[in-house]
């Protein structure tokens, strides 16, 4: 039975962000939770988000920071299910403010793990990123560390029933700060900056991200990293979908940026299993990667396998992205 059953008490950290907005909206529509608590530190974002739900008694708002373990402990009272979406995630921000990034992404993860175990939360799913696979910037390094913490949290919890898993995906189509709204803002100038014409990116919608989290809750035994199979696009094709007549100006790759996104590295391959619409990276520790209860109907990937945006067998066309943009224009870049 899925952890997000009807009448469950759910908390999402970083709940006023792009993912949080989609998760709350879709979860209220799909399930009938007893409580859905949005835990975040920005009171104005909570105020604005609260207007969307009026007097819905299921939706609660809790001001707090994952850096504050005592506040987390209080917020998690009688909570059964947690989604961890809070993070410092803008790559240049992390590079210029490394101490702050570490406090939120690593210390915050430690605090949440401790508080969830102490408060007997049943299931926790943490959001990861492609940048945690073979990281080259601080943000990616902190998220890799957080992934390791959540995986190890399953043995750290001892005999208690608290279980932790992770979902991993790249930049979300149309989310605030992503490339599509950025290109849209520059389209009237007739010129779009392209870091490198060879660059590729994975393409996932917020709705697909939420559904992956739901699947993780339904499937997890603890320690899995779930990676959804999604299409890729070349950055030049994304630009053509947004502004077909704009000039593309090559500006060079920025510090901490990869040419291609990576979800699964060759080093992860010995512990990775393929399913119909996703991959699962199983923990290398405790021989969990050979546990049939975690493998289920998965098939082990070949030696040396990697899942990157340039070696992806599935590609999104310019026409498909353009149709998606037209259908979602009112919401792109809003949350």
N, C-alpha and C positions, 0 to 999 in steps of 0.2 A: 504494500500500500504506500502510496506517495506520502512523503513527510508533510506536504502542504495539503493535508486533508481538510475537509470542512470542519469549521469550529476551531481551527488551530490559531495559536497566537504567534505572529510573525514579526520580526524586527529586521529592518534593512538599514545598515550604516551607509552614510553618504546618500541618503534616500532622496535628496532634492536634485540630484544630477540627472543627466540624460537617461541613464539606465534606470534609476529610481523611478522617474516619472512613468516610464513604460512598464516597469515591473508592477507598480502599484495599480495602474489602470487595468492591466491585463489580468492580474491576480484577483482583483475585486470582481472582474467580469467572469472569470473561470471558476473561482472557488467562493466559499462563504466563510472567510476567516472570522474568528471572534474578535481579534484585534490585529491591526496592521500598523506597526509603529515605525515612523520615519525618524531616524536618529541622525542628526547632522548639527553642524555648528553655526550655520548662517540663519539668523532669525528672519531676515527679510525674505530669503528663498522659501523658508517654511511658511511665512505669512502668505506669499503669493501662491504657493502650492495648495495651501489650505482652502483658498477660494474655490478651487476646482471641485472640492468634495463637500462643501457646505457643512451640513450638520450630520453627515454620515458618522454614526457612532463607532464604526469599525476602525476609522482612520484616526490615529493619534500622532502627535508630534512631540519630540523629546529633544531639547537642546542639549548637545554634549559633543565631546571630542574623543576619538578613539585613543588619544594620548592619555586620557584621564581614566584610569582603571576603576576608580571608585564610582565615577559617573556611569560607566558601562555596567558595573555590577548592579547598580540601582535600576538602570533601564532594562536589564535582562530578567528582572523578577517575573517569574511565571511565563517566560517566553519559551516556546518549543522549537522554533525554527528561525535561523538567522541567515541573511544574505549579506555578505561583506563587500560593499562597493566603494567604501571610503578610501581615497588615495590622493596623494600629490602626484599628478600624472603628466603635467606639461614638461617635456624633456628639457628645454632651456631653463625653466624655473627650477627644476631639480638640480641642474648643473651649477646654478648660481646660488642656490640655497640648500646645499647638501645636508647640513645638520637637520634642517626642517623636514626634508624629504625622508630621511632615515627615521626621525621621530614618528612620523605618520605611518609610513609604509611598513617599517619593521617593528618598532616598539609598539605601534598601534595594533599590529597583528598579534604580537605576544600578549598584549593586554586583553584582546578579544578572546584569544584561546583560553587564557587563564579564567576570565570571567565566565565564559560559556561552560567550562568544566565545573566551576564552583556553583553556578546557578542551574546545573543539570539540564542545559539546553540539549535537545536530542540530536539535531542535525544542523550543520553549518556548511554553506557553500560560499567560497571566496572567489571573487573575480580576478583573473590574471590577465596577461597581455602577451602578444607575440614577442614583445621586447624582453620578456623574461627568458626566452630561449636564446642561448648564446649571446648574452647581453653585451652591448658595447657602450652603454650610457648608464648613468647612475640610477635613473628611474627603472630601467630594466634589471639592474643588479639588485635593487631593493625588492622588486617584485619576485625575482627568482628566490631571494632569501625568504620572502613571505610564503611563497609556494612550499618551500622546504619546511617551514615552520608548521603550516597547516597539515602537511602530510605527516610529519612527526607527531603532531598533536594527537593522532589516533592512538599512539602508544603512550604518550604523555598522560592521557586521560585515565590510564590504568583500567580498573574494572568498571568504571562508570560508562554510561551508555552514550556519551557525547561522541559524535563522529564528524569528521571534517573531510571535505573534498574541494576540488578547484575546477573552475571552467576557464578555458583560455581562448581568446579570440583577439583580432586586431581592431583597428579603428572602425567605429560604427558609421555606416552611411548616414550623412546628414546631421550627425550629432554636433553639438556646439563645439567649435574649435577644430572640426575636421575639415578635410580639403574641399568638400563640395560647397559648403557655405562660404568658405574662403574664396574659392574661384567665383562664386556668384557675386560676391561683394566687389570683385575686381573686373567683372565682365564689362561694365559700362565703359571702362578705360580702353577696351579693345586690345589689352595685352595681359597675358597670364604668365606668371613665373613658373618655370619647370626646372626642378633641381637637376634632373638627369633624364634624358629621353628613354633610357633603358629601365627606369624604375617601375616596379610593379607593386600592387597592393592587394590584399584580400578584401573582399566586399561582403559585409554582413549587416543586416538590418537589426534595429533594436528588438523587434519582435522575435527574430531568430535567436538573439542573445537571451531573451527571457525564456524562450522555449528550451534552450540548452540548460539553463539553470533548473527549470522544472524537471527535465529529464535526469539531471544529476541527482536531485533529491529523490527521485523515484528509483534510481538504479544503484546508488552508492552503497558500499559497505564501509568506506573510509579509506582515504589516501589516494583515490583516483584523480587524475587530471584529464578532464574531458575536452576534446578539441573537435569542433564541428567542421564537417566538410563544406566549404563555401567556395564560390568562384573568385577568380583573380581578374584584375584589369591593369593595363598599362596606364601610368599617370598621364601620358599624352592623350589616351582615349577618354579618360575621365574629363580632361580639359575640353576635348571636342564635344562631349555630351553636354557639358554645361554651357559652353560658348563656342559653337562651331566656327564662327568667323573671326575669333580673337587670334592675335599673333601669339605664338608660344616663345617666350624668351628664356633661354637656358641660363641659369644662375649658379649652378654647382651645388653639390650635396652639402648640406649643413652639418655642423659638428654633432656627433651622436646619432646620425641618421644612416640607415641601411638602404642599399639599393633595392633589396627584396626582403619582405617580411618572412620570418620563420616561426612556425608553431611547434614543430617537432624537429629536434636535431638528430644527427646520426648517432650521437652518444645515447639518446633516449630510445633508439630503435630496439635494443634487446629487451626492453620492457614495455613495448607499445603493441597494442592489438587493434585491428581494424574491424569496424562494424559497418552496417549498411550506410549510415549517414554521419558517422563520427568515428574518431579514434579515441582510445583511452590509454594514457600513459600510467602504468601501474608503479607503485613504489619499489625501488630497488632494495629497500631495507626489509628485514624480517622475512625474506623470501616471499613477500606478498605478490610479486610479479608472476609467480607460478601458482598462485592460489586459484583453483577452478571457480570458486565463488565470486571472484573478481573478474576472471577471464570470461566466464559465461560462454556466449556463442561467438566470441571474438576470434579473429585469425591473426597470428603473429605476423608483423610486417617483415619484409626481407632485411637481411643484414645491410647496414649502411643506409637504410631508408631515412629520408628527411621529407618534411612537408613544408615547402616554401612557396611564396607567391609566384615564383618564376617556373617551378617545376610542377605546378598544379595542372591536372588534366582537365579541369573545368574553368572556362573563361566566360565572363559576362560581356555582352556586346554593347557597343555605343548606344544602339537603339533601345536595348533593354534598360540601361541606366537612364536614358533620356525619358523614357516612359515612366520610370519610377520617380524621377524628379518632378515631372508634371503632376503626378498623382499625390505627391507629398509636399508640394511647394509651400503650403501654408505652415508646415511644421518644421521644415529644415532649419537647423541652427537655433531653434527657439529654446531648447533645453539641453 
